[in-house]
Amino acid sequence: MKHSIVDAMNRKEKMKEEGKVDLPLAIDTKKYVIWKIAWRDVFITLPFAIFGGLVVGTLYMLGEYKLDYAILAFSPMCFVLTFLLIPHPVRKNLSFLEYRVIWKAQYKWRKKQFFYTKGEGKMAQKWWQKLMWWRKQKEQDIREVLGIRNIYNDCYETMEDTLVKVIEVSSVNLSLLHAEDKKRIYGSYETFLNEKPREIDIQIARISQPVNLKSYYNMYKEKFDGDVTADHAKRCMQKGYLQHIEQIQKSKNMVTQKRYIIISKKFSEGSKEKVLQELKNQADVMKQLVENMLTGYYKLSAQTLNNDELFRLMYTCIDYENAQVNTSFQASAFPMSIGEQTKREERERWEADMQYKIT
């Protein structure tokens, strides 16, 4: 275990020097047949196996069968299967074929430049219009790619004539709670789902977002510089705190997980204003239900995202790495929840600083 922790720390330092970002692993949805061979791998290699079998069968019928020919016939299948079984050095659920061949080919051939036209944007294409590839324009509006026509009235409009509102919800750290408190919170959540009006369709999302601590660092640096009453020990603590913030920022792996409730409603050409009001009423109902779900210390808070917050959320989802650089630090209205392991690591780091850095 100690060896693996040291390796992980060395890898983080190396990535920090190279300016890379350590992203969390995506959930592996593949179904496995045996060992590391998934059903998808079987379907990908099946055509090559059939081709090899046909070649061997044809040679056998012609009386030209040899073991060398059989090995040569099945070699494409073996190469493809090998590429599928070689994992990514960090993201183990990605194969060599995906990140070295397929992704590079997609990046090479995909469209990289888009433009933004004035106006409401084009309507969503019908299925028969999508099949008429020869009539497509050479240039494509960015809104057609994203599927979002506009952002206004604290919601965004999709190309499929749907209005969407997003509600940000605070969180409760269940990992540090007593079993009885957990049971009570789960029961309250079940009651919340049962009491939700049937006409309100919701989607619950949890999105990791980068945090830029530059403004936070400058604020505390200015505060510490103006503290003329601080003695030597306090100065060392202040300097250590600023170094800790700088270390976290340089590691480029500080993220905050935010929870959202998403409400959507379709509209027609003459019912947009009516649907906007209905969507606002539904958002108010959901906010009230969320805030009444828990009481006391564990009470939740909810707020509807405005236009600027919706834009930043979409920017983060589309271009995470640049959002990590460009997003300025903002003090959230909600408390930050951390896991038990993160709390233990922060405590150990703080105790080490207290022991070795303060004299």
KETI-677772 format. One record per residue (C-alpha): residue number from 1; x, y, z. Coordinates in steps of 0.1 Angstrom, whole numbers. Example, Ala and Ser with C-alpha at 12.3 -4.5 7.8 and 13.67 -1.06 7.14 Angstrom:
KETI-677772
     n      xx      yy      zz
     1     123     -45      78
     2     137     -11      71
This chain:
KETI-677772
     n      xx      yy      zz
     1       0       0       0
     2      28      24       9
     3      45      17     -25
     4      13      25     -44
     5       8      58     -25
     6      44      68     -33
     7      39      59     -70
     8       6      79     -71
     9      24     110     -56
    10      53     107     -80
    11      28     105    -109
    12      10     136     -97
    13      42     155     -95
    14      52     145    -130
    15      18     155    -143
    16      20     188    -126
    17      54     195    -142
    18      40     186    -176
    19       9     208    -171
    20     -16     179    -174
    21     -49     174    -156
    22     -57     143    -136
    23     -94     135    -146
    24    -114     109    -127
    25    -122      76    -143
    26    -155      72    -161
    27    -178      44    -151
    28    -170      12    -169
    29    -203       1    -185
    30    -189     -28    -205
    31    -202     -63    -199
    32    -174     -89    -196
    33    -175    -124    -209
    34    -143    -137    -193
    35    -113    -121    -177
    36    -108     -87    -195
    37    -126     -97    -227
    38    -159     -78    -230
    39    -188     -85    -253
    40    -179     -55    -273
    41    -144     -69    -279
    42    -160    -101    -291
    43    -182     -83    -316
    44    -153     -62    -328
    45    -130     -92    -334
    46    -158    -114    -348
    47    -155    -102    -384
    48    -117    -109    -384
    49    -123    -143    -369
    50    -149    -151    -396
    51    -125    -139    -423
    52     -97    -161    -409
    53    -120    -191    -407
    54    -131    -186    -443
    55     -95    -184    -455
    56     -85    -215    -436
    57    -116    -234    -448
    58    -109    -224    -484
    59     -73    -235    -482
    60     -84    -268    -466
    61    -108    -275    -494
    62     -82    -267    -520
    63     -57    -290    -502
    64     -33    -261    -495
    65     -38    -260    -458
    66      -7    -254    -437
    67      -2    -243    -401
    68      17    -212    -412
    69     -12    -201    -434
    70     -36    -206    -405
    71     -15    -184    -382
    72     -13    -158    -409
    73     -51    -159    -415
    74     -59    -154    -378
    75     -32    -128    -372
    76     -55     -98    -379
    77     -79    -111    -352
    78     -50    -115    -327
    79     -37     -80    -334
    80     -71     -64    -329
    81     -78     -84    -297
    82     -44     -74    -284
    83     -51     -37    -291
    84     -84     -41    -272
    85     -68     -57    -242
    86     -39     -32    -238
    87     -52      -6    -212
    88     -45      31    -209
    89     -16      36    -184
    90     -39      57    -161
    91     -75      53    -173
    92     -76      15    -172
    93    -111      12    -187
    94     -98      26    -220
    95     -82       3    -245
    96     -52      11    -268
    97     -75       9    -298
    98     -98      36    -284
    99     -74      62    -272
   100     -46      56    -298
   101     -65      48    -330
   102    -102      56    -328
   103     -99      89    -308
   104     -70     102    -330
   105     -89      94    -361
   106    -120     111    -348
   107    -100     141    -338
   108     -83     143    -372
   109    -115     141    -392
   110    -139     160    -370
   111    -148     196    -376
   112    -127     219    -354
   113    -140     254    -364
   114    -175     267    -359
   115    -192     300    -362
   116    -221     319    -345
   117    -248     335    -366
   118    -271     363    -355
   119    -307     355    -350
   120    -326     327    -333
   121    -307     299    -351
   122    -321     271    -373
   123    -348     248    -363
   124    -340     212    -355
   125    -336     190    -386
   126    -361     162    -393
   127    -348     127    -397
   128    -351     128    -435
   129    -332     161    -437
   130    -303     145    -417
   131    -301     117    -443
   132    -296     143    -471
   133    -259     147    -463
   134    -251     162    -498
   135    -273     193    -490
   136    -256     201    -457
   137    -237     234    -456
   138    -199     233    -453
   139    -200     255    -422
   140    -221     247    -392
   141    -234     270    -365
   142    -221     261    -330
   143    -256     260    -316
   144    -265     232    -340
   145    -235     212    -326
   146    -244     218    -290
   147    -281     216    -295
   148    -287     248    -275
   149    -303     278    -293
   150    -302     305    -266
   151    -300     313    -229
   152    -325     337    -214
   153    -349     341    -185
   154    -327     319    -163
   155    -332     289    -186
   156    -318     276    -219
   157    -337     267    -251
   158    -327     236    -270
   159    -329     231    -308
   160    -358     206    -301
   161    -380     235    -288
   162    -376     226    -252
   163    -370     251    -223
   164    -348     238    -195
   165    -343     252    -159
   166    -314     241    -137
   167    -316     242     -99
   168    -284     240     -78
   169    -288     220     -46
   170    -265     219     -16
   171    -252     186      -2
   172    -249     166      30
   173    -219     145      37
   174    -233     111      46
   175    -199      94      52
   176    -195     111      86
   177    -230     106      99
   178    -244      81     124
   179    -264      52     110
   180    -297      66     125
   181    -291     100     108
   182    -284      83      75
   183    -316      63      78
   184    -336      94      86
   185    -321     113      56
   186    -328      84      32
   187    -363      83      45
   188    -367     120      39
   189    -354     116       4
   190    -378      88      -3
   191    -407     110       9
   192    -394     139     -13
   193    -396     116     -44
   194    -431     104     -35
   195    -444     139     -29
   196    -431     153     -61
   197    -459     163     -84
   198    -464     138    -112
   199    -465     165    -139
   200    -430     177    -131
   201    -403     155    -148
   202    -369     160    -132
   203    -334     149    -139
   204    -308     147    -111
   205    -272     154    -121
   206    -239     156    -103
   207    -211     175    -121
   208    -175     180    -111
   209    -163     216    -117
   210    -128     231    -115
   211    -119     257     -89
   212     -94     285     -95
   213     -79     297     -62
   214     -61     328     -77
   215     -85     354     -63
   216     -88     334     -30
   217     -50     334     -27
   218     -47     371     -34
   219     -74     380      -9
   220     -57     361      19
   221     -22     373       9
   222     -34     409      11
   223     -51     402      44
   224     -20     386      59
   225       3     414      46
   226     -19     439      64
   227     -17     421      97
   228       9     442     116
   229       1     425     150
   230      12     390     138
   231      42     375     156
   232      68     351     141
   233      48     319     147
   234      16     334     132
   235      36     347     102
   236      49     311      97
   237      13     298      98
   238       1     324      74
   239      30     317      50
   240      23     279      53
   241     -13     284      45
   242      -5     304      14
   243      19     278       3
   244      -7     251       8
   245     -32     271     -14
   246      -5     275     -41
   247       3     238     -39
   248     -33     228     -44
   249     -37     253     -73
   250      -6     240     -91
   251     -17     204     -88
   252     -47     213    -110
   253     -69     186     -94
   254     -90     206     -71
   255    -126     202     -81
   256    -160     208     -64
   257    -189     185     -70
   258    -222     203     -74
   259    -257     187     -75
   260    -284     199     -99
   261    -321     193    -105
   262    -330     198    -141
   263    -366     206    -153
   264    -376     207    -189
   265    -408     214    -208
   266    -416     215    -245
   267    -432     245    -261
   268    -449     254    -294
   269    -446     286    -315
   270    -472     306    -296
   271    -469     291    -261
   272    -433     301    -252
   273    -443     327    -226
   274    -469     304    -210
   275    -443     276    -208
   276    -417     300    -193
   277    -442     308    -165
   278    -451     272    -159
   279    -414     263    -158
   280    -408     290    -132
   281    -436     278    -111
   282    -424     242    -112
   283    -389     254    -103
   284    -403     272     -73
   285    -422     241     -62
   286    -391     219     -65
   287    -370     244     -45
   288    -396     244     -17
   289    -397     206     -17
   290    -359     204     -15
   291    -356     230      13
   292    -384     212      33
   293    -368     178      28
   294    -345     181      58
   295    -345     202      90
   296    -321     214     115
   297    -283     212     109
   298    -288     191      77
   299    -312     215      60
   300    -306     218      23
   301    -306     250       2
   302    -316     254     -35
   303    -313     282     -60
   304    -321     285     -97
   305    -291     292    -119
   306    -292     326    -137
   307    -281     332    -173
   308    -244     337    -164
   309    -243     306    -142
   310    -259     285    -169
   311    -233     297    -194
   312    -204     288    -170
   313    -219     254    -163
   314    -222     247    -201
   315    -186     260    -206
   316    -173     236    -179
   317    -192     206    -194
   318    -179     213    -229
   319    -143     224    -222
   320    -133     212    -188
   321     -96     218    -191
   322     -98     254    -202
   323    -126     260    -177
   324    -101     249    -150
   325     -78     278    -161
   326    -103     305    -168
   327    -129     300    -141
   328    -124     325    -113
   329    -128     314     -77
   330    -162     323     -63
   331    -172     317     -27
   332    -202     293     -29
   333    -233     300     -10
   334    -233     264       1
   335    -208     246      24
   336    -184     223       7
   337    -187     186      16
   338    -156     164      17
   339    -152     127      20
   340    -137     108      50
   341    -105     100      31
   342    -100     137      20
   343    -105     148      56
   344     -79     123      68
   345     -54     134      42
   346     -59     171      49
   347     -55     164      87
   348     -23     145      82
   349      -9     172      59
   350     -18     199      85
   351      -2     179     113
   352      30     175      93
   353      31     212      86
   354      26     220     123
   355      54     196     132
   356      81     204     106
   357      74     239      94
   358      67     259     126
   359      97     264     149
